[in-house]
Amino acid sequence: MKQISKSRILQVSLIVLLFAIFFTGIFLYVKNLNQVIFKESTNRIKSFANVSVKNIVDAYLLYSNSGDIKLGNIISDLLQAAPDIKSIQIIDTEGKIVLDSKIGNFAQNEEETLKIEDEATKELLRQTEPTFLSSKNTNTLDKIVYPYLDDWGRHPYSVIFYPSYDGADKIARSIKIQAALASGFFAILALFLIVFTTQRREIELAREKRRFLEELDKKKNEFIMLSSHNLRTPLAALKGFFEMLKGVKVKPSLGKHVMAVSGSVKNLDETVSNMVAIAESFDQEEANFSAKASFLDIINTVVDQLRPKIREKNISIEIESKGDFKPIKQGVRKFERIIFNLLENAIKFNKENGEILISCQAEENNITFSVKDTGIGIAQNKIGELFQSFYQVQSGKSEYVYNYEGTGLGLYAAKILVESLGGKIWAQSQLGKGSTFYFTIPVED
């Protein structure tokens, strides 16, 4: 069992390790892919700024005095061609913002012209080389300050480009969502594999346990059968010996001992018979044993077997039958043992000069049988324990003290045999007034 547990733990650990490696790979892949996406977006922004700065300022110079509409359309078209650019500003070397794509053209309205007062930014505007300002916490650009040089090499303006990474963000978010979905899928797959591996091993263990128990049960039955058959030979000799002694006169003191030993032999014989019956109930060959018999004939045979005990207690017995009884094709010996045990139980716990009523009813596909006695009865809280093995009910009331010989196997054997035939057995009783035992068993056509 320990090796099996270690093997299962190893399998689960291996699955967990593989998926941990997978998830780590997914994380690193997504992180690297995000960096590539933003790097490509930054390269596009730089390339656009390099190509478009001259066109932007030329358009401003050409149309700034003729109206905002034409200039606005040109700037709008340029920005649409570059979704990675959020907005632009044209600023002269003195820091005056002459055009802001978000606000408009300030050339015709000097009063509204904004001016940059920050000296550090002004210094950047005077540079003749582009300046790329990155964000503090990311590898993305915050803005690009690109100088404009006219055809004569003069530097009257600079253009500030404000990047937008919305497109890159969307792509990155889409990739993260896909990665999350993939991770979720593989997490579920990992969980399924763990559960499947565990359950499969549990099923294998259950099968192994069942095979072991079946083998153990088989050996137990073989032992019971072998022991029982070995006991029957000396028991038969002893029973024959005591039958011979019935016609022989012996001393009263010796006669008591003979009777005691004879009773013990009979009890042992009944115990052996019940053990054999229980063992045979699990025997497939016995279950397939075929022998036809009438149900009423089985009852009469059992009554005849127990006739000496019936006479001994002067019990009157009556048999009632109703319906058309089909021949019993399988389990004849089981039927005999069930009826024998129930009738013997009714005799044992009956009163002197008592009564027994045997009722049987044939229905369409089953037989219902009952044995009713006028014996000492059973307390209601004890009825549920009747069919346990080696159990004998103790009354607890002085007038109904149970002091009978036996092993407590009779009713248990009857229950096992009834259930092996696909039926059910139960009892009803009233303390001091008697008991009725029932069983119903399906009968094949």
C-alpha positions as CSV (number, residue, x, y, z in Angstrom):
1,M,0.0,0.0,0.0
2,K,2.9,2.4,0.8
3,Q,4.5,1.8,-2.6
4,I,1.1,2.4,-4.3
5,S,0.7,5.7,-2.3
6,K,4.2,6.8,-3.3
7,S,3.5,6.0,-6.9
8,R,0.3,8.1,-6.9
9,I,2.1,11.0,-5.2
10,L,4.9,10.8,-7.8
11,Q,2.4,10.9,-10.6
12,V,0.5,13.9,-9.2
13,S,3.8,15.7,-8.4
14,L,5.0,15.2,-12.0
15,I,1.7,16.6,-13.4
16,V,2.0,19.6,-11.1
17,L,5.6,20.2,-12.0
18,L,4.9,20.0,-15.8
19,F,2.1,22.5,-15.5
20,A,4.1,24.8,-13.3
21,I,6.8,24.8,-16.0
22,F,4.1,25.4,-18.6
23,F,2.6,28.4,-16.7
24,T,6.1,29.8,-16.1
25,G,6.7,29.5,-19.8
26,I,3.4,31.2,-20.6
27,F,4.2,34.1,-18.2
28,L,7.7,34.7,-19.7
29,Y,6.4,34.4,-23.2
30,V,3.6,37.0,-22.6
31,K,6.1,39.3,-20.8
32,N,8.6,39.1,-23.7
33,L,5.8,39.5,-26.3
34,N,4.6,42.6,-24.5
35,Q,8.1,44.1,-24.7
36,V,8.3,43.3,-28.4
37,I,4.9,44.9,-29.1
38,F,5.7,48.1,-27.3
39,K,9.2,48.2,-28.8
40,E,7.7,47.9,-32.3
41,S,5.2,50.6,-31.4
42,T,8.0,52.9,-30.2
43,N,9.9,52.3,-33.5
44,R,6.8,53.2,-35.5
45,I,6.4,56.4,-33.5
46,K,10.1,57.4,-34.1
47,S,9.8,56.6,-37.8
48,F,6.7,58.6,-38.1
49,A,8.2,61.6,-36.3
50,N,11.3,61.5,-38.5
51,V,9.2,61.4,-41.7
52,S,6.4,63.8,-40.9
53,V,8.1,66.6,-39.0
54,K,8.9,68.6,-42.1
55,N,5.5,68.0,-43.7
56,I,3.8,69.2,-40.5
57,V,5.7,72.5,-40.2
58,D,5.5,73.2,-43.9
59,A,1.8,72.8,-43.8
60,Y,1.6,75.1,-40.9
61,L,3.7,77.7,-42.6
62,L,1.7,77.4,-45.8
63,Y,-1.8,77.5,-44.3
64,S,-1.5,79.1,-40.8
65,N,-2.6,82.5,-42.2
66,S,-5.3,81.2,-44.5
67,G,-7.5,79.6,-41.9
68,D,-7.8,76.7,-39.5
69,I,-9.9,74.4,-41.6
70,K,-7.4,73.4,-44.2
71,L,-4.6,73.2,-41.7
72,G,-6.8,71.2,-39.3
73,N,-7.6,68.7,-42.0
74,I,-4.0,68.2,-43.0
75,I,-3.0,67.6,-39.3
76,S,-6.0,65.3,-38.8
77,D,-5.0,63.2,-41.8
78,L,-1.5,62.9,-40.6
79,L,-2.6,61.8,-37.1
80,Q,-5.0,59.2,-38.6
81,A,-2.1,57.8,-40.6
82,A,-0.3,57.3,-37.3
83,P,-2.6,55.8,-34.6
84,D,0.4,55.6,-32.3
85,I,0.5,59.4,-32.0
86,K,-1.9,61.1,-29.6
87,S,-1.3,64.7,-30.4
88,I,1.4,67.2,-31.7
89,Q,2.5,70.7,-30.9
90,I,4.5,73.1,-33.0
91,I,6.7,75.4,-30.8
92,D,9.2,78.1,-31.8
93,T,12.6,78.4,-30.3
94,E,11.3,81.0,-27.8
95,G,8.8,78.5,-26.3
96,K,5.7,79.8,-27.9
97,I,3.2,77.1,-28.8
98,V,1.9,78.2,-32.3
99,L,-0.2,75.1,-32.9
100,D,-1.7,72.3,-30.7
101,S,-3.5,69.6,-32.6
102,K,-6.0,69.2,-29.6
103,I,-6.8,73.0,-29.6
104,G,-6.0,74.5,-33.0
105,N,-4.0,77.2,-34.6
106,F,-2.8,80.1,-32.5
107,A,-1.2,82.2,-35.3
108,Q,-4.4,84.2,-35.9
109,N,-5.0,84.9,-32.2
110,E,-1.8,86.0,-30.4
111,E,-3.8,86.6,-27.2
112,E,-4.5,82.9,-26.8
113,T,-0.9,81.8,-27.6
114,L,0.6,79.6,-24.9
115,K,4.2,79.7,-24.0
116,I,6.5,77.2,-22.3
117,E,8.3,78.8,-19.4
118,D,10.3,75.7,-18.3
119,E,14.0,76.4,-19.2
120,A,14.9,72.7,-19.5
121,T,12.2,72.3,-22.1
122,K,13.3,75.5,-23.9
123,E,16.8,74.1,-24.1
124,L,15.5,70.9,-25.7
125,L,13.6,73.1,-28.3
126,R,16.9,74.7,-29.3
127,Q,18.5,71.3,-30.0
128,T,19.0,70.4,-33.7
129,E,18.9,66.6,-32.9
130,P,15.7,64.8,-31.8
131,T,15.2,64.1,-28.1
132,F,13.3,61.0,-26.9
133,L,11.9,61.3,-23.4
134,S,10.9,58.0,-21.8
135,S,8.4,57.5,-19.1
136,K,9.8,57.0,-15.6
137,N,8.3,53.6,-14.8
138,T,8.1,52.0,-18.3
139,N,10.1,51.5,-21.4
140,T,7.7,53.6,-23.5
141,L,8.2,57.1,-24.8
142,D,6.5,60.0,-23.0
143,K,7.2,62.5,-25.8
144,I,9.6,63.2,-28.7
145,V,11.0,66.7,-29.3
146,Y,11.9,66.8,-33.0
147,P,13.7,69.9,-34.5
148,Y,12.5,71.4,-37.8
149,L,15.3,72.7,-40.2
150,D,14.2,74.7,-43.2
151,D,15.9,74.5,-46.6
152,W,18.6,77.0,-45.5
153,G,19.4,75.0,-42.4
154,R,17.7,77.4,-40.0
155,H,15.9,76.1,-37.0
156,P,12.8,78.2,-36.3
157,Y,10.5,75.5,-34.9
158,S,10.4,72.2,-33.2
159,V,7.6,69.6,-33.1
160,I,6.7,67.7,-30.0
161,F,5.0,64.3,-30.6
162,Y,3.0,62.8,-27.8
163,P,2.8,59.0,-28.3
164,S,-0.2,56.9,-27.7
165,Y,0.2,53.2,-26.9
166,D,-3.5,52.5,-27.0
167,G,-3.1,50.1,-29.9
168,A,-0.2,48.3,-28.2
169,D,-2.2,48.2,-25.0
170,K,-5.2,46.6,-26.7
171,I,-2.9,44.0,-28.3
172,A,-1.2,43.3,-25.0
173,R,-4.5,43.0,-23.2
174,S,-5.8,40.7,-25.8
175,I,-2.6,38.5,-25.5
176,K,-3.0,38.5,-21.7
177,I,-6.6,37.5,-21.9
178,Q,-5.7,34.7,-24.4
179,A,-2.9,33.6,-22.1
180,A,-5.2,33.7,-19.1
181,L,-7.8,31.6,-20.9
182,A,-5.1,29.2,-22.1
183,S,-3.7,29.0,-18.5
184,G,-7.2,28.4,-17.2
185,F,-7.9,25.7,-19.7
186,F,-4.6,23.9,-18.9
187,A,-5.2,24.4,-15.2
188,I,-8.6,22.7,-15.6
189,L,-6.8,20.0,-17.7
190,A,-4.2,19.6,-14.9
191,L,-6.9,19.3,-12.3
192,F,-8.8,16.8,-14.5
193,L,-5.6,14.7,-14.9
194,I,-4.9,14.8,-11.2
195,V,-8.4,13.8,-10.4
196,F,-8.5,11.2,-13.2
197,T,-5.1,9.7,-12.1
198,T,-6.2,9.6,-8.4
199,Q,-9.6,8.1,-9.2
200,R,-8.2,5.6,-11.6
201,R,-5.7,4.5,-8.9
202,E,-8.5,4.4,-6.4
203,I,-10.6,2.3,-8.8
204,E,-7.6,-0.1,-9.3
205,L,-7.2,-0.3,-5.5
206,A,-10.9,-1.0,-5.1
207,R,-10.7,-3.7,-7.7
208,E,-7.6,-5.2,-6.1
209,K,-9.3,-5.1,-2.7
210,R,-12.4,-6.7,-4.2
211,R,-10.4,-9.5,-5.8
212,F,-8.6,-10.0,-2.5
213,L,-11.9,-10.2,-0.6
214,E,-13.4,-12.5,-3.2
215,E,-10.4,-14.8,-2.9
216,L,-10.5,-14.6,0.8
217,D,-14.3,-15.3,0.8
218,K,-13.7,-18.2,-1.6
219,K,-11.1,-19.7,0.7
220,K,-13.4,-19.2,3.7
221,N,-16.2,-21.0,2.0
222,E,-13.9,-23.8,1.0
223,F,-12.8,-24.1,4.6
224,I,-16.4,-24.1,5.8
225,M,-17.4,-26.7,3.3
226,L,-14.4,-28.9,4.0
227,S,-14.8,-28.6,7.8
228,S,-18.5,-29.2,7.6
229,H,-18.1,-32.3,5.4
230,N,-15.4,-33.7,7.7
231,L,-17.7,-33.1,10.7
232,R,-20.7,-34.8,9.1
233,T,-19.1,-38.3,9.0
234,P,-18.5,-38.6,12.8
235,L,-21.8,-36.7,13.5
236,A,-23.7,-39.3,11.4
237,A,-22.0,-42.1,13.4
238,L,-22.9,-40.4,16.7
239,K,-26.5,-39.9,15.6
240,G,-26.8,-43.5,14.6
241,F,-25.3,-44.6,17.9
242,F,-27.8,-42.5,19.9
243,E,-30.7,-43.8,17.8
244,M,-29.6,-47.4,18.8
245,L,-29.6,-46.3,22.4
246,K,-33.2,-45.3,22.3
247,G,-34.3,-48.9,22.7
248,V,-31.8,-49.7,25.3
249,K,-32.6,-49.4,29.1
250,V,-29.9,-47.5,30.9
251,K,-29.5,-46.2,34.5
252,P,-31.4,-42.9,35.1
253,S,-28.1,-41.1,36.0
254,L,-26.5,-42.3,32.8
255,G,-29.6,-41.6,30.8
256,K,-29.4,-37.9,31.6
257,H,-25.9,-37.7,30.3
258,V,-26.9,-39.6,27.2
259,M,-29.7,-37.2,26.5
260,A,-27.4,-34.2,27.1
261,V,-24.8,-35.5,24.7
262,S,-27.5,-36.4,22.2
263,G,-28.9,-32.9,22.3
264,S,-25.4,-31.4,21.8
265,V,-24.9,-33.6,18.8
266,K,-28.2,-32.5,17.3
267,N,-27.2,-28.8,17.9
268,L,-23.8,-29.4,16.3
269,D,-25.5,-31.1,13.3
270,E,-27.8,-28.1,12.8
271,T,-24.9,-25.7,13.1
272,V,-22.9,-27.6,10.5
273,S,-26.0,-27.7,8.2
274,N,-26.4,-23.9,8.5
275,M,-22.8,-23.3,7.9
276,V,-22.9,-25.4,4.7
277,A,-26.1,-23.6,3.6
278,I,-24.5,-20.2,4.1
279,A,-21.3,-21.3,2.2
280,E,-23.4,-22.8,-0.6
281,S,-25.4,-19.5,-1.0
282,F,-22.2,-17.9,-2.3
283,D,-21.2,-20.9,-4.5
284,Q,-22.0,-20.2,-8.1
285,E,-22.1,-23.9,-9.0
286,E,-24.7,-24.5,-6.3
287,A,-26.6,-21.5,-7.5
288,N,-26.7,-23.0,-11.0
289,F,-27.7,-26.5,-9.6
290,S,-31.0,-27.4,-11.2
291,A,-33.6,-29.7,-9.7
292,K,-37.3,-29.3,-10.0
293,A,-39.7,-29.6,-7.0
294,S,-43.1,-28.5,-6.0
295,F,-43.1,-25.7,-3.3
296,L,-45.8,-27.5,-1.3
297,D,-43.8,-30.8,-1.5
298,I,-40.8,-28.9,0.0
299,I,-43.0,-27.7,2.8
300,N,-44.4,-31.2,3.6
301,T,-40.9,-32.7,3.4
302,V,-39.6,-30.2,6.0
303,V,-42.7,-30.7,8.2
304,D,-42.0,-34.5,8.1
305,Q,-38.4,-33.9,9.1
306,L,-39.4,-31.9,12.1
307,R,-42.4,-34.1,13.1
308,P,-40.6,-35.6,16.1
309,K,-40.0,-32.1,17.6
310,I,-43.6,-31.1,16.8
311,R,-44.9,-34.2,18.7
312,E,-42.5,-33.6,21.6
313,K,-44.1,-30.2,22.4
314,N,-47.6,-31.4,21.3
315,I,-47.9,-28.5,18.8
316,S,-50.7,-28.5,16.3
317,I,-49.6,-27.4,12.8
318,E,-51.7,-26.2,9.9
319,I,-50.8,-25.5,6.3
320,E,-52.7,-23.0,4.1
321,S,-51.9,-22.4,0.4
322,K,-53.4,-20.1,-2.1
323,G,-52.7,-19.8,-5.8
324,D,-51.1,-22.0,-8.5
325,F,-47.6,-22.9,-7.5
326,K,-45.1,-23.3,-10.3
327,P,-42.3,-25.9,-9.9
328,I,-39.2,-24.6,-8.3
329,K,-36.4,-25.0,-10.9
330,Q,-33.4,-23.6,-9.1
331,G,-32.3,-23.4,-5.4
332,V,-34.5,-26.3,-4.2
333,R,-32.0,-27.1,-1.4
334,K,-32.0,-23.4,-0.4
335,F,-35.8,-23.3,-0.2
336,E,-35.6,-26.5,2.0
337,R,-33.1,-24.9,4.4
338,I,-35.0,-21.6,4.7
339,I,-38.3,-23.3,5.5
340,F,-36.5,-25.7,7.8
341,N,-34.8,-22.9,9.8
342,L,-38.0,-20.8,10.1
343,L,-40.2,-23.8,11.1
344,E,-37.6,-25.1,13.6
345,N,-37.4,-21.6,15.1
346,A,-41.2,-21.6,15.5
347,I,-41.1,-25.0,17.2
348,K,-38.2,-24.1,19.5
349,F,-39.7,-20.9,20.8
350,N,-43.3,-22.1,20.9
351,K,-45.2,-23.1,24.0
352,E,-46.3,-26.5,25.0
353,N,-49.6,-27.4,23.2
354,G,-49.0,-24.4,21.0
355,E,-50.0,-23.7,17.4
356,I,-48.2,-23.1,14.1
357,L,-49.7,-21.8,11.0
358,I,-47.8,-22.1,7.7
359,S,-49.2,-19.9,4.9
360,C,-48.0,-19.7,1.4
361,Q,-49.3,-17.7,-1.6
362,A,-48.3,-18.0,-5.2
363,E,-48.5,-14.8,-7.2
364,E,-47.6,-14.0,-10.7
365,N,-43.8,-14.1,-10.4
366,N,-43.1,-14.7,-6.7
367,I,-44.0,-16.8,-3.7
368,T,-44.8,-15.4,-0.3
369,F,-44.4,-17.6,2.7
370,S,-45.0,-17.1,6.4
371,V,-44.7,-19.1,9.6
372,K,-46.8,-18.0,12.6
373,D,-46.4,-19.4,16.1
374,T,-48.0,-18.8,19.5
375,G,-44.7,-18.7,21.3
376,I,-43.0,-16.3,23.7
377,G,-42.7,-13.5,21.1
378,I,-40.0,-10.8,20.7
379,A,-39.8,-7.3,22.0
380,Q,-40.3,-4.7,19.3
381,N,-36.9,-3.1,19.9
382,K,-35.2,-6.5,19.3
383,I,-36.8,-7.4,16.0
384,G,-34.2,-5.5,14.0
385,E,-31.4,-7.7,15.5
386,L,-33.0,-11.1,14.7
387,F,-31.2,-11.8,11.5
388,Q,-27.6,-11.1,12.7
389,S,-25.2,-13.9,12.8
390,F,-24.6,-15.7,16.2
391,Y,-27.4,-13.5,17.7
392,Q,-30.0,-14.7,20.3
393,V,-32.5,-12.3,21.7
394,Q,-32.4,-11.7,25.4
395,S,-35.8,-10.6,26.8
396,G,-35.0,-8.9,30.1
397,K,-38.3,-10.0,31.6
398,S,-38.4,-12.9,34.0
399,E,-41.5,-14.6,32.5
400,Y,-39.9,-14.5,29.0
401,V,-36.3,-15.3,29.7
402,Y,-34.8,-17.0,26.6
403,N,-32.8,-20.0,27.6
404,Y,-32.6,-22.1,24.5
405,E,-29.8,-24.1,23.0
406,G,-28.5,-23.0,19.7
407,T,-25.8,-20.9,17.9
408,G,-28.0,-18.1,16.5
409,L,-27.1,-19.1,12.9
410,G,-30.6,-20.3,11.9
411,L,-32.3,-16.9,11.1
412,Y,-29.0,-15.5,9.7
413,A,-28.7,-18.4,7.3
414,A,-32.3,-18.0,6.3
415,K,-31.7,-14.3,5.5
416,I,-28.5,-15.0,3.5
417,L,-30.3,-17.8,1.5
418,V,-33.4,-15.6,0.8
419,E,-31.3,-12.7,-0.4
420,S,-29.2,-15.1,-2.6
421,L,-32.5,-16.0,-4.3
422,G,-33.3,-12.3,-4.9
423,G,-36.0,-12.1,-2.1
424,K,-36.4,-10.4,1.2
425,I,-37.3,-11.6,4.7
426,W,-38.8,-9.9,7.7
427,A,-40.6,-10.6,11.0
428,Q,-43.5,-9.3,13.1
429,S,-43.9,-10.2,16.8
430,Q,-45.6,-9.3,20.0
431,L,-44.0,-10.2,23.3
432,G,-45.9,-13.0,25.0
433,K,-48.2,-13.7,22.0
434,G,-46.0,-15.1,19.3
435,S,-44.1,-14.2,16.1
436,T,-44.6,-14.4,12.4
437,F,-41.7,-14.7,10.0
438,Y,-42.2,-13.9,6.3
439,F,-40.2,-14.1,3.1
440,T,-41.0,-13.4,-0.5
441,I,-38.9,-14.8,-3.4
442,P,-39.3,-14.3,-7.1
443,V,-39.8,-17.5,-9.1
444,E,-38.7,-17.9,-12.8
445,D,-41.1,-19.2,-15.3
